[in-house]
Amino acid sequence: MGSAFRDRTAEFRSLSQTLKKIGAAIPSVHQAESDPTSSKRSSPGSSRSEFNKKASQIGLRIHETSQKTARLAKLAKESSIFNDRTLEIQELTVLIRNDITGLNMALSDLQTLQNMEIADGSYSHDKVGHYTAVCDDLKTRLMGATKQFQDVLTARSENMKAHENRKQLFSAKNAAVDNQNNAKAVPEPPPWSSSSVPSGNLQQQPLLPPVNSGASSGSQLRRRSAIENAPSQQMEMSMLQQTVPRQESYSQNRAVALHSVESTITELSGIFTHLATMVTQQGELAIRIDDNMDESLVNVEGARSALLQHLTRISSNRWLMIKIFAVIILFLIVFLFFVA
Amino acid sequence: MKITALLVLKAAPETTDPVILANASDVSHFGYFQRSSVKEFVVFVGRTVASRTPPSQRQSVQHEEYKVHAYNRNGLCAVGFMDDHYPVRSAFSLLNQVIDEYHKSFGETWRSAKEDSAQPWPYLADALTKFQDPAEADKLLKIQRELDETKIILHKTIDSVLARGEKLDSLVEKSSDLSMASQMFYKQAKKTNSCCTIL
């Protein structure tokens, strides 16, 4: 969910310019403040930008780490039995782990820097708020990256287990029927079938995972033949065993349906939160529009009054102008009288 | 997705044929002359399947173009003839409901029945028409369907909210332009006001 952040630095800068101009009109009060503030600005200017530099560095490293985690996830998912990339995976794991510990230390450094700034003197609340916000954001991002890493590790361990099971199946193919039955009865949930929604109405449901590589399709064929062998041998045993899986599939069906209903509901709740976020964001936009309109209304009112004044002045002045012109014409007539 | 017939039988554990206790069938989509034969066929297949279903078991048999679902509970067996598209789960929940209803309305009297009863049971006929839509029988299916509809509606809502966001965006731009323009207007007015005071 990409948050639509708007870059309003240009507005902020123009606003500060206007405020400075207004501030220049009242020099006496602010001049006393401006010198200490400008001196303060030079020294914490370096440390403030230092904080920013460190924070941006940490953010960059977190981003790199998450990228590496994504690559690791892809590697762990697509590793098949024959193309074994354990070495790469392990290298990458170690690298990511080191990165995360380094990031943790850097983040704690940043935290101490922030505390130093706070303890330095009562600074503006905005600065303190900004520091805390930046630190919290970096912390949450780091936590997200660590969690991703953990998920990838668990997926990889499940993958390894599935590989082991399949290797066992290949090696134990020539063993007794009981072994086969046991291997069939142990529900082998390969990790990708648990994530995809199994379609209902399958009597052989737990034994038909979607196929990825040729090796697993070979194992699937072997499993199918195992199923066909089993009923003929179990036919001598009670019929009950054959109908029991059918009963199970009915209840499994219901369980699967419930599961899907639950996931749909969770999705719905996610959509609702998404909706709420977007509406709040847009509410802020509406407030801004309102402010802009108020401002323009004020400006237009002021301009209207200025023009009205102008009008009244001109219309009132005309009287005086007429009088002045009358006096001038009088003088002209008097002049002409004298000459002529 | 259609139910063709619903039967309730007493499934005797011995080799005797099951006794039909209630029968409801919808043969309207067959030709007039085929209807009686279809009914016979339903009765016969129902008896066969019921006799082969062991107690407390569910079974589904594919017969020509029908799926016959049977549910046997302590000797009372409900059989349903559905087509292939009818989901199995809702079929069995329907049979469950039918058996519960039968228990409620007839108690244990059916145990003594020795021959096919000819009285129609209105509940079964109603159930047949009501449950032509599998969602009615299976609450889970109904819930899933409603949830999917809700999800679609929500997606549409989100799209419209996004469009609203874009419109608000353009409104913000326009209002800021308007405020800029009004500011310039104000300044110009003040300027024209300030120059001609001498006259």
Contacts between the chains, C-beta under 8 A, distances in Angstrom:
chain1	res1	chain2	res2	distance
A	4	B	165	7.6
A	200	B	87	7.2
A	200	B	88	7.7
A	200	B	89	6.9
A	201	B	87	7.2
A	201	B	88	5.6
A	239	B	54	7.6
A	243	B	54	7.3
A	243	B	57	5.5
A	243	B	59	7.3
A	246	B	58	7.0
A	246	B	59	7.5
A	247	B	57	7.2
A	247	B	58	6.5
A	250	B	58	6.0
A	250	B	88	7.4
A	250	B	89	6.9
A	250	B	92	6.3
A	253	B	88	7.2
A	253	B	89	5.1
A	254	B	89	6.3
A	254	B	140	7.0
A	257	B	89	6.9
A	257	B	140	4.6
A	257	B	141	7.6
A	257	B	144	6.9
A	258	B	140	6.7
A	260	B	144	6.7
A	261	B	140	6.4
A	261	B	143	5.7
A	261	B	144	5.6
A	261	B	147	6.6
A	264	B	144	6.9
A	264	B	147	4.5
A	264	B	148	7.2
A	264	B	151	6.8
A	265	B	147	6.7
A	267	B	151	6.8
A	268	B	147	6.8
A	268	B	150	6.4
A	268	B	151	6.2
A	268	B	154	6.7
A	271	B	151	7.2
A	271	B	154	4.8
A	271	B	155	7.6
A	271	B	158	6.8
A	272	B	154	7.4
A	274	B	158	6.8
A	275	B	154	7.2
A	275	B	157	6.5
A	275	B	158	5.9
A	275	B	161	6.4
A	278	B	158	7.3
A	278	B	161	5.3
A	278	B	162	7.3
A	278	B	165	6.6
A	279	B	161	6.5
A	281	B	165	7.4
A	282	B	161	7.3
A	282	B	164	6.4
A	282	B	165	5.1
A	282	B	168	5.4
A	285	B	165	7.3
A	285	B	168	4.4
A	285	B	169	6.9
A	285	B	171	7.8
A	285	B	172	5.7
A	286	B	168	6.3
A	288	B	172	5.6
A	288	B	175	7.8
A	289	B	168	7.0
A	289	B	171	5.2
A	289	B	172	5.4
A	289	B	175	4.9
A	292	B	172	7.2
A	292	B	175	3.7
A	292	B	176	5.3
A	292	B	178	6.9
A	292	B	179	4.8
A	293	B	175	5.5
A	293	B	178	7.4
A	293	B	179	7.7
A	295	B	179	4.6
A	295	B	182	7.6
A	295	B	183	8.0
A	296	B	175	7.1
A	296	B	178	4.7
A	296	B	179	4.0
A	296	B	181	7.6
A	296	B	182	4.1
A	296	B	183	7.9
A	297	B	182	7.8
A	299	B	179	6.8
A	299	B	182	3.6
A	299	B	183	5.1
A	299	B	185	6.7
A	299	B	186	4.5
A	300	B	182	4.8
A	300	B	185	6.7
A	300	B	186	7.4
A	302	B	186	5.0
A	302	B	189	7.7
A	303	B	182	7.0
A	303	B	185	4.7
A	303	B	186	4.1
A	303	B	188	7.6
A	303	B	189	4.1
A	303	B	190	7.8
A	304	B	189	7.9
A	306	B	186	7.1
A	306	B	189	3.9
A	306	B	190	5.2
A	306	B	192	7.9
A	306	B	193	4.9
A	307	B	189	5.1
A	307	B	192	7.9
A	307	B	193	7.6
A	309	B	193	6.0
A	310	B	189	7.4
A	310	B	192	6.2
A	310	B	193	4.8
A	310	B	196	7.8
A	313	B	193	7.9
A	313	B	196	7.7
A	313	B	197	7.5
A	314	B	196	7.5
A	317	B	199	6.0
A	321	B	199	6.8
